């Protein structure tokens, strides 16, 4: 059975029992976690330090911070998941491969020098933005580096289609749809 890297949105749906997507995500997590008599579960679930940074950023920019809810969420992450995967120097290879492939495939050739950010990339078929940002690339590179299945339900899904079509990067699943 593979191991999984949870994107920020999946972690949020799992934690928030009021989310309409909580049930689907929680059910899939229950399927992949393996019971263990000593520690409760053998985790097959991981998160990236980039995900933790995104969460902390969200906590810091909210107009009306709920400190108790923020502490409760941090506790949930600490209790349910192993420590976040740090970014080693070896991540440069999967990151540069993913980013260069996307840039070469989706950058407007005429405006090539101006379209340097992933957020500016568009599908040549639909002319819509891919919805991929810099953090998405780091999280996908993390999954690729450790051969983890990336679990997401946002712009990373567009990235997933692109990288799977190119035969690079991690496998991607969306646990909000069962």
N, C-alpha and C positions, 0 to 999 in steps of 0.2 A: 504494500500500500504506500502511496506517495506521501510526502510531507507537504504542508501548505503554508504559504505566506499570505496573511490576511491584510488587505488594503484597509485604509482608514474607514471607508464607508461600511464595510462588512463588520468591522469591529464595533462601530456605532450601532448598527442594526442588531447585533448580537446582544449588546448591553441594554438597549432601549426596548423594554418589553412592550411599550406602547406603540412602537413602530409597526405598521402593517407588514413589514418585511421581517420582523423579528422571528416569527414562527418558522419560516422557511430556513433562515440562516441557523437558528438554534437547532433545528432538526438535523441539518447536514453536519453541524459540529458534533452533535451526539453520535452520528454515524461514524465519524472519522476518529474520534478520541477513543483510545483503548484503555479499559479499566486496568488498574494495578492495585494490588492489595496494600502495598507500602505507602504510596503517595497519592492514591486516588485515581490519577490518570497518567498514562504515558502520553505526553503531548506530541501530537503530530502537527501542531499549529504554532506558527511563528509570526512575529511582526518585525518590521524594520525600524531602526531608530528614526528614520525619516517619518514614519507614521506617528511615532511619539512626538516628534517635533511639530507635525501638523496639528496634532491634538493640543499641545501646549500653546501653540500660536492661537488657535481658536479660543482657548481659555483666556488668553491675554487681551484679545481684541473685542470681546463681547461687551456690549453696552451695559448689561446688567449681570455681572458675574454672580454665580451661585457657588460660593466657595465649598459648601457642603457637598453639592452635586459633583464638583470637580474632584474633590478628595475621594468621593465614592467611586468615580470612574477610574481614577488612578489605582485605587485599591483593587477594583475589578480586574484591571489589566495585570497587575502584579500577581494576583491570586490565580488567574485563569491561564496565563501564558508564561512561557519561559522568558528569561531576559531578552530584550530586543537585540536583534542582530546588529552589531556595529558595522561601520563602513571600513573595510580593509583596503589597502592600496591595490589589491588584486581586482577590485571592482572596476578598475579603469578599462579593462578589456570588454566585459559585457556592456558597460555603459557606452563606451565609444562606438562599439559595433551597432547597438540599437539606435543611438542618436544619428550616426552617420548614415545608416540605412534609411531612416525616416527622412532625413534631410535630402538625401539623394533621390528618394522616391517621391516625396510630396512637396518639396520646395518649388516655388514658381521659378523656372529657369531664367526668366527675364529679370526678375527681382532678386535673384539668388543672394546677392550681397546684403540685401536689406532683410530678408527673411531668415534671421539667425535663431530665433526663439521657437521652441516646439509649439507654443501657442499660436504661432502664425502659419503653421502648416495646414494645408487644405487637401481634401480628396480631389483628384483630377476628374473623377467620375461625377461627383455630386456638387463640387465646388463649395462644400461645407467644411468648416474648420474641423479638424480631427478631435479637438477637445482634449488634447494631451498637453500636460504641463511638465515643467522641469522635474518636480517631485515624482510624477508618474514614471519618468525615465529612471530615476534612482531606485524606486521601488521595484520596477521590472528588472533592472540590472541586478538587484539583490536576489530576486527569485532565480534569475538565470545563473548567477554565480554559485548558488547552493543547490541548484537543480530542484527547486521547489515549485509547486503549482501555485500560480498567482491567483488569488480569489478576490474579485472586484466586481463592482456594478456601476462604474462611472466611466469617465473618459478613458480610463485604462482599458475598457472593453474595446474601444476603437483602436487603441495601441495594439491590443492583443490580435485583432483581426489583421492588422498590418504586419506584425512580426511573424504571425503564424503563416501568412501568405508568403513571406520572404524566407521562411524556414530558419529563422533566428529567434533567440529569446525563449522565455519560459512558456509552458502551456498555461492557459488561462481558463478559469471557470467562474461562473456567476451563480452564487448560491442563493440569490434572491428568487430565482425561478427553479422550482423543483420539477 
